[in-house]
């Protein structure tokens, strides 16, 4: 069915706010299978929450998150027109209660009411050679955003140097300091190198690659080790204690300046709300 881009993005908002990708639901169900005690009760509630939200087409959480867009577009398309459609769709989705009004003026502390403000939603553009627009949408909860950390190595406090063990210490320190905040079990994104702004953006972008196995054996093994160590902390679902503090973990290594060594750690709550839209000639396809 043909539609305009604004309407297609409103639908993307609805899908992302109310349903989780199958890969995320599978990870949650696997965690539930091996859980017991309070952790099992917490994960039972999570699964029930997912089912109700999907069945009734209502938001998965009262915090519908900060919308973060990664837009890939052909050179024949206007970037400004895409941005205009995203802003219009955000206002419409907020009016329809698909989104909560999450844009607040930081100076006056007043809610702007329509979900749109300076850098909200957050939009990143990248031109590509394909002849259609692809929009990746991440609805990032405020709680999980708060527990994210940026480290600069070496770090004397952690006795962490500029090596894999130093990165490991940063990741475990961030997980320990979170202590159940950000609605675990979390999904963890770790980006190393780059600049302060680059690692922050790439950490969010990396959430769309969680399902991909790292091609480099050494890196894949490092990720598996980190995930096991986080889960050995015993923080568990909702911080109630248990076997699954994190559902998944992915790393990315960027080039860096010789004088800097950043480690960015981003968390998503169990509700890793991410979906994609492919739009071409008025035809919309959702993933």
PyMOL commands that set and color helices and strands:
alter all, ss='L'
color gray80, all
select helices_A, chain A and resi 5-18+22-33+37-56+79-95+142-146+164-178+196-209+217-231+237-239
alter helices_A, ss='H'
color red, helices_A
select strands_A, chain A and resi 66-73+122-127+133-140+149-152+186-194+246-256+262-268+273-280+283-286
alter strands_A, ss='S'
color yellow, strands_A
deselect
rebuild
show_as cartoon
